[in-house]
Amino acid sequence: MATAPDAAELVTNYFGLAVKHAAKWGKLYPWLHDQFVSVATEELWRASTEFDPQRCPRFATYLIPRIRWVCLEVIRSERTRNPPAFAPQWTPSPKSDTSPLEAAPGRFADPAETAERLDLAPLLATLPPDRRELVVRHVADAETLTDLAAARGRTRARVGQIVEESVAALRTAAGVE
């Protein structure tokens, strides 16, 4: 968790990024632009106090999905209050009869469902044993990179790089991203 001075610094440094991402939504729904900026700024403050650099090395990586989520929530709530305002935005077609908002994923995927869908055991078997152990200990067991580095006798940066490369290899093998 970030301390108050750290959180204030994050807000100062990433305010432009939050407004930029809110403005992207504002271009799609101009009448909601101010709401998007408001909720994005609020989420920036919330994220800056909850951010843990041990779990996610880049604050932007942590912040952008959260801004996306709160902007989708604004659209969903406004859509239930004022359905006619959204009528020209989307019409059913033979290719797609589901609104993009209804098809949007939830905030966080269920880990058990994701593990079952991706069938992680064979994927993890594709990694060398030492890398597999690092990924499992970091991702599943929530061990910090610092602890893993101390156990391995390597630098935190190198262990982070190994975990990042291994997760990228797993994503590629699973066909994700």
URBEL-V536029 format. One record per residue. RES is the residue in one small letter. SS is DSSP state (helix for helix, strand for strand, loop for the rest). OMEGA is omega in whole degrees, 0 to 359 (NA if undefined). Layout:
BEGIN
res=RES ss=SS omega=OMEGA
res=RES ss=SS omega=OMEGA
END
This chain:
BEGIN
res=m ss=loop omega=181
res=a ss=loop omega=175
res=t ss=loop omega=183
res=a ss=helix omega=178
res=p ss=helix omega=178
res=d ss=helix omega=180
res=a ss=helix omega=180
res=a ss=helix omega=178
res=e ss=helix omega=177
res=l ss=helix omega=180
res=v ss=helix omega=180
res=t ss=helix omega=184
res=n ss=helix omega=187
res=y ss=helix omega=179
res=f ss=helix omega=179
res=g ss=helix omega=179
res=l ss=helix omega=180
res=a ss=helix omega=180
res=v ss=helix omega=179
res=k ss=helix omega=180
res=h ss=helix omega=176
res=a ss=helix omega=180
res=a ss=helix omega=176
res=k ss=helix omega=177
res=w ss=helix omega=179
res=g ss=helix omega=176
res=k ss=helix omega=179
res=l ss=helix omega=182
res=y ss=loop omega=188
res=p ss=helix omega=182
res=w ss=helix omega=179
res=l ss=helix omega=185
res=h ss=helix omega=183
res=d ss=helix omega=177
res=q ss=helix omega=179
res=f ss=helix omega=180
res=v ss=helix omega=181
res=s ss=helix omega=182
res=v ss=helix omega=178
res=a ss=helix omega=178
res=t ss=helix omega=178
res=e ss=helix omega=180
res=e ss=helix omega=176
res=l ss=helix omega=179
res=w ss=helix omega=181
res=r ss=helix omega=181
res=a ss=helix omega=181
res=s ss=helix omega=178
res=t ss=helix omega=182
res=e ss=helix omega=186
res=f ss=loop omega=177
res=d ss=loop omega=183
res=p ss=loop omega=177
res=q ss=loop omega=183
res=r ss=loop omega=182
res=c ss=loop omega=187
res=p ss=loop omega=182
res=r ss=loop omega=181
res=f ss=helix omega=180
res=a ss=helix omega=178
res=t ss=helix omega=179
res=y ss=helix omega=187
res=l ss=helix omega=188
res=i ss=helix omega=178
res=p ss=helix omega=179
res=r ss=helix omega=178
res=i ss=helix omega=177
res=r ss=helix omega=182
res=w ss=helix omega=183
res=v ss=helix omega=177
res=c ss=helix omega=175
res=l ss=helix omega=178
res=e ss=helix omega=176
res=v ss=helix omega=181
res=i ss=helix omega=180
res=r ss=helix omega=181
res=s ss=helix omega=178
res=e ss=helix omega=180
res=r ss=helix omega=178
res=t ss=helix omega=179
res=r ss=helix omega=188
res=n ss=loop omega=183
res=p ss=helix omega=181
res=p ss=helix omega=180
res=a ss=helix omega=182
res=f ss=helix omega=183
res=a ss=helix omega=181
res=p ss=helix omega=183
res=q ss=helix omega=184
res=w ss=loop omega=175
res=t ss=loop omega=180
res=p ss=loop omega=178
res=s ss=loop omega=177
res=p ss=loop omega=180
res=k ss=loop omega=185
res=s ss=loop omega=178
res=d ss=loop omega=179
res=t ss=loop omega=178
res=s ss=loop omega=178
res=p ss=helix omega=179
res=l ss=helix omega=179
res=e ss=helix omega=180
res=a ss=helix omega=181
res=a ss=loop omega=182
res=p ss=loop omega=176
res=g ss=loop omega=184
res=r ss=loop omega=179
res=f ss=loop omega=177
res=a ss=loop omega=177
res=d ss=loop omega=184
res=p ss=helix omega=181
res=a ss=helix omega=179
res=e ss=helix omega=179
res=t ss=helix omega=180
res=a ss=helix omega=180
res=e ss=helix omega=182
res=r ss=helix omega=183
res=l ss=helix omega=183
res=d ss=loop omega=190
res=l ss=helix omega=182
res=a ss=helix omega=178
res=p ss=helix omega=178
res=l ss=helix omega=179
res=l ss=helix omega=179
res=a ss=helix omega=178
res=t ss=loop omega=180
res=l ss=loop omega=172
res=p ss=loop omega=185
res=p ss=helix omega=182
res=d ss=helix omega=178
res=r ss=helix omega=178
res=r ss=helix omega=180
res=e ss=helix omega=179
res=l ss=helix omega=181
res=v ss=helix omega=181
res=v ss=helix omega=181
res=r ss=helix omega=181
res=h ss=helix omega=186
res=v ss=helix omega=185
res=a ss=helix omega=184
res=d ss=loop omega=176
res=a ss=loop omega=174
res=e ss=loop omega=181
res=t ss=loop omega=178
res=l ss=helix omega=179
res=t ss=helix omega=179
res=d ss=helix omega=179
res=l ss=helix omega=179
res=a ss=helix omega=179
res=a ss=helix omega=180
res=a ss=helix omega=182
res=r ss=helix omega=183
res=g ss=loop omega=178
res=r ss=loop omega=178
res=t ss=loop omega=178
res=r ss=helix omega=181
res=a ss=helix omega=181
res=r ss=helix omega=179
res=v ss=helix omega=177
res=g ss=helix omega=178
res=q ss=helix omega=179
res=i ss=helix omega=180
res=v ss=helix omega=180
res=e ss=helix omega=178
res=e ss=helix omega=181
res=s ss=helix omega=178
res=v ss=helix omega=177
res=a ss=helix omega=178
res=a ss=helix omega=178
res=l ss=helix omega=178
res=r ss=helix omega=179
res=t ss=helix omega=180
res=a ss=helix omega=180
res=a ss=helix omega=181
res=g ss=loop omega=178
res=v ss=loop omega=181
res=e ss=loop omega=NA
END
